[in-house]
Amino acid sequence: MTGPEASGGAGTRTAGAIDTAGDEPGRVPPGGDRAGGDLARRATADPLYRLVAYALEAAHGRPPAAVWSAPYAFHLGSPGLVAAAGWPTAAAAAPRTDGLVRLSSLGHPADSCDLPLALAGPPPAAPAWAVRPYAVLRALARAGYGPGGTDLHVQGSLTGAAGLATAEPADCAVALAVADVHTAAGEQPDREHLARLLAEALPDGDDGLRRAVLFARSGRALLLSSEPRRRQRYVAFDPAASAARLVLVAVRGEAADRPRELARAVACARRAGALSAWPPGQRPGRSVLVLLPEARLAAVRAAVAEDFRDRGRPVPRFLNIAVAGAARREE
């Protein structure tokens, strides 16, 4: 899965040299029949997944046993309606047996960490970015996925500046990658079980977005019921099929100014031909999703950019959004 065209992409950093030393105590050689082992050197693989596989190897000295991608997700204007975007977060994992978790991310190159996997009591001190992945790993270990530990590397294709939630796709990518390497070969991780584990471990997260990440379908929105058992069904939502475009508009500048600037961007877009606009998350943020006729895309972008330039404001970023499918293992 490759991301659609964007006017401004996230940067990447080059990983360091690979440690080619022999196996350390506690390491488990990655399974030969697992996906991910040779992904770093596969020329036909998506660059993000090659990078994540290579980065795990560079940081921890061995290739991943599995690499999973998880799409960013968003709310639609109606209650309970969510969908996935064609931009991924990726996680690479390899199992251990010594009760240690080693966490790294290209987004936080100076904050890799090695932590004991404590199933009870307070969690160990960790860099801010690693607190959430550690909580996921601990919840999984309590459920029997990886109590011996895991090497993990996580990397997104977007930053928080894009305005889409970054936590939920990362949570799901981590959970799926770790569950995969601790599930019998040939079996798929139980997504419904993982959804419940994540909801319990991270009650502050957006469960609707998580379920979009785990269960979305391309060209469909997921309608979630308010019933406790979370019955869900799919409804058609494919702007491209009706000659329309879905665009994320993210404003820049001070947080206090964003609500006013977002409202101004939406007003400009509507005057130029946009059909509707709504926030991608449950709480106001730095971006809005705009649905517009494909023929009006250039006019809308020009109108918004002109208004912001004329006022000496940073021009908002426009990110094309494709309605994508759920998280998947990258073979």
C-alpha positions in Angstrom: 0.0 0.0 0.0 1.6 3.3 -1.0 0.4 6.7 0.1 -1.4 9.1 -2.3 0.2 12.3 -3.5 0.8 15.0 -0.9 1.8 18.6 -1.1 4.1 18.1 1.9 5.5 14.8 3.0 7.1 13.6 6.2 10.9 13.4 6.3 12.9 10.3 7.1 16.3 9.8 8.7 18.9 7.3 7.6 19.4 4.4 10.0 22.8 3.5 11.3 25.1 0.6 10.5 23.8 -2.9 11.0 25.3 -4.9 13.9 26.4 -8.2 12.4 27.5 -9.8 15.7 26.3 -13.2 16.6 23.1 -13.9 18.6 22.9 -12.4 22.0 21.4 -14.3 25.0 17.6 -14.2 25.0 17.3 -13.9 21.2 15.1 -16.1 19.1 16.1 -16.5 15.5 13.2 -15.2 13.3 11.1 -17.9 11.8 12.1 -18.8 8.2 8.4 -18.9 7.1 7.5 -15.5 8.6 7.1 -12.4 6.5 9.5 -9.6 7.1 12.9 -11.3 7.3 14.1 -10.2 3.9 11.9 -7.1 3.4 14.7 -4.6 4.0 16.5 -5.9 0.9 13.5 -6.5 -1.4 13.7 -4.0 -4.2 10.0 -4.3 -5.0 8.8 -3.6 -1.5 7.2 -0.3 -0.4 10.0 2.1 0.8 8.4 2.6 4.2 8.3 -1.1 4.9 11.8 -1.6 3.7 13.0 1.2 5.9 11.2 -0.1 9.0 12.6 -3.6 8.5 16.1 -2.2 8.0 15.8 0.1 11.0 14.8 -2.8 13.3 17.9 -4.6 12.0 20.1 -1.6 12.4 18.8 -0.8 16.0 18.6 -4.4 17.3 21.0 -6.5 15.2 18.6 -8.9 13.5 15.8 -8.8 10.9 12.2 -8.7 11.8 10.0 -11.8 12.0 7.0 -9.7 10.8 6.2 -6.3 9.4 2.7 -4.9 9.6 1.2 -1.7 8.2 -1.8 0.1 9.8 -3.7 2.9 8.1 -4.4 6.3 9.7 -8.1 6.6 10.3 -10.7 9.4 10.5 -14.3 10.1 11.5 -16.8 11.2 9.0 -19.5 13.8 9.7 -22.1 11.3 11.0 -21.9 9.7 14.5 -20.3 6.3 14.6 -19.0 6.5 11.0 -15.3 6.0 10.5 -12.9 5.1 7.6 -9.2 4.4 6.9 -6.9 6.6 4.9 -4.3 5.4 2.4 -1.4 6.5 4.5 0.2 3.9 6.8 2.1 3.5 10.0 4.4 0.4 10.1 5.8 -1.8 12.9 8.5 -4.4 12.7 8.8 -7.0 15.4 11.0 -10.0 16.4 10.4 -12.2 19.5 12.7 -12.6 22.5 12.8 -15.0 25.5 14.6 -13.0 28.2 11.8 -10.8 29.3 13.2 -7.6 27.7 11.5 -5.3 25.2 13.7 -3.1 23.0 11.9 -0.2 21.4 13.0 2.2 18.6 11.6 4.6 16.1 13.1 6.7 13.4 10.9 9.5 14.6 12.8 9.4 18.0 16.3 8.4 17.0 17.9 9.5 20.3 15.3 7.8 22.5 15.6 4.0 21.8 15.2 2.1 25.0 15.6 -1.4 26.6 13.0 -2.1 29.2 12.1 -5.1 31.4 8.7 -6.5 30.5 7.0 -6.1 33.9 3.5 -7.7 33.9 2.6 -6.3 37.3 3.2 -3.1 39.2 4.1 0.3 37.8 5.8 0.4 34.4 9.5 1.3 34.2 10.6 4.8 33.3 10.6 5.3 29.5 11.0 8.0 27.0 7.6 9.8 26.4 7.2 8.3 22.9 7.7 4.7 24.2 5.2 4.8 27.0 2.3 3.9 24.8 4.0 1.0 22.8 5.1 -0.4 26.2 1.6 -0.3 27.5 0.5 -2.3 24.4 3.3 -4.8 24.8 2.4 -5.3 28.5 -1.2 -5.9 27.7 -0.4 -8.4 25.0 2.1 -10.2 27.2 -0.6 -10.5 29.9 -2.8 -12.1 27.3 -0.1 -14.6 26.3 1.4 -12.7 23.3 5.1 -12.3 23.9 5.7 -12.7 27.6 9.3 -13.4 26.8 9.8 -10.0 25.3 10.0 -8.4 21.8 12.3 -6.2 19.7 10.1 -3.5 18.1 10.5 -0.7 15.6 7.7 1.8 14.7 7.5 4.4 12.1 4.7 6.5 10.6 4.4 8.1 7.1 2.8 11.2 8.6 3.6 13.4 11.6 1.1 15.0 14.0 1.3 18.2 11.9 -0.9 16.5 9.3 -3.8 16.5 11.8 -4.7 12.8 11.7 -4.6 10.8 14.9 -1.2 9.1 15.1 -1.7 7.0 18.3 -4.4 4.6 17.2 -2.7 3.3 13.9 0.6 2.9 15.8 -1.2 1.0 18.6 -2.8 -1.4 16.1 0.4 -1.8 14.1 2.3 -2.8 17.2 -0.4 -5.1 18.5 -0.7 -6.9 15.1 3.1 -7.3 14.6 3.7 -8.6 18.1 0.7 -10.9 18.1 1.8 -12.2 14.7 5.3 -13.2 15.8 3.8 -14.9 18.8 1.1 -16.7 16.9 1.5 -20.1 15.3 2.8 -19.9 11.7 0.0 -19.8 9.2 -2.5 -18.3 11.7 -3.7 -14.7 11.6 -3.9 -12.6 14.8 -7.4 -12.4 16.3 -8.3 -8.7 15.5 -11.4 -8.7 17.6 -9.4 -9.9 20.6 -6.7 -7.3 20.0 -9.4 -4.6 19.7 -10.6 -5.5 23.2 -7.1 -5.7 24.6 -6.3 -2.2 23.2 -9.5 -0.7 24.5 -8.7 -2.0 28.0 -5.0 -1.1 28.0 -5.5 2.4 26.5 -9.0 3.7 27.6 -8.0 7.2 26.6 -7.8 6.2 23.0 -10.4 6.5 20.2 -12.0 3.1 19.9 -13.8 4.1 16.7 -10.5 4.9 15.0 -8.9 1.7 16.2 -11.7 -0.3 14.8 -11.4 1.5 11.5 -7.7 0.6 11.4 -8.4 -3.0 12.2 -11.5 -3.6 10.1 -11.8 -1.0 7.3 -12.4 -1.8 3.7 -11.3 0.1 0.6 -14.0 2.4 -0.7 -16.2 1.8 2.4 -16.9 3.5 5.7 -17.4 1.5 8.9 -20.7 2.2 10.8 -20.3 1.4 14.5 -23.2 0.6 16.7 -23.5 2.1 20.2 -24.4 -1.4 21.5 -21.8 -2.9 23.9 -21.0 -5.7 21.5 -20.0 -3.2 18.8 -21.9 -4.7 15.9 -20.6 -3.0 12.8 -21.5 -2.8 9.1 -20.1 -1.2 6.0 -21.5 1.6 3.9 -20.3 2.9 0.5 -17.9 5.8 0.8 -15.7 6.2 -2.3 -15.3 9.8 -3.4 -13.1 8.8 -6.4 -15.9 6.7 -7.8 -18.2 9.8 -8.0 -15.6 12.1 -9.5 -15.0 13.7 -6.1 -11.9 14.2 -3.9 -11.4 13.9 -0.2 -8.7 16.3 1.0 -7.2 16.9 4.4 -6.5 20.6 5.0 -4.1 21.2 7.9 -3.3 24.7 9.2 0.0 25.8 10.7 0.9 28.3 13.3 0.0 28.8 17.0 -2.5 26.4 18.6 -4.6 29.3 19.8 -5.1 30.5 16.3 -6.0 27.2 14.7 -9.8 27.2 15.3 -10.1 30.6 13.7 -7.8 29.7 10.8 -9.5 26.4 10.2 -12.9 28.1 10.0 -11.4 30.6 7.5 -10.0 27.8 5.4 -13.3 26.0 5.3 -15.2 29.2 4.3 -12.7 29.8 1.5 -13.0 26.2 0.3 -16.8 26.4 0.3 -16.9 29.6 -1.7 -14.6 27.9 -4.2 -16.8 24.8 -4.6 -16.2 22.5 -1.7 -19.3 20.4 -0.8 -18.7 19.7 2.9 -16.1 19.8 5.6 -15.7 18.2 9.0 -13.0 17.5 11.6 -11.3 14.1 11.3 -11.3 13.4 15.0 -13.6 13.7 18.0 -11.9 16.8 19.3 -11.0 20.0 17.4 -7.5 19.9 16.1 -5.3 21.4 13.4 -7.1 20.0 10.3 -10.4 19.4 8.5 -11.5 17.0 5.9 -13.0 18.6 2.8 -15.1 16.8 0.2 -15.1 18.5 -3.2 -15.8 17.8 -6.9 -12.6 16.7 -8.6 -12.9 19.5 -11.1 -12.8 22.1 -8.3 -9.6 20.8 -6.6 -7.2 23.3 -8.1 -9.7 26.2 -7.6 -10.2 25.3 -3.9 -6.5 25.0 -3.2 -5.8 28.3 -5.0 -8.5 30.1 -3.1 -7.3 28.9 0.3 -3.7 29.6 -0.5 -4.4 33.1 -1.8 -6.4 34.0 1.3 -3.6 32.9 3.7 -0.8 34.5 1.7 -2.6 37.8 1.5 -2.9 37.8 5.3 0.8 36.8 5.8 -0.3 33.5 7.2 1.4 30.1 6.5 -0.4 28.4 3.7 -2.3 25.3 4.9 -1.1 21.8 3.8 -3.4 19.8 1.5 -3.2 16.0 1.7 -5.1 13.8 -0.7 -6.9 11.0 1.1 -7.9 7.7 -0.5 -10.4 5.5 1.4 -8.3 2.5 2.2 -8.5 -1.0 3.6 -7.5 -2.3 7.1 -4.1 -3.1 8.6 -2.2 -5.9 7.0 0.9 -8.0 7.1 3.5 -6.9 4.6 4.9 -9.9 2.8 
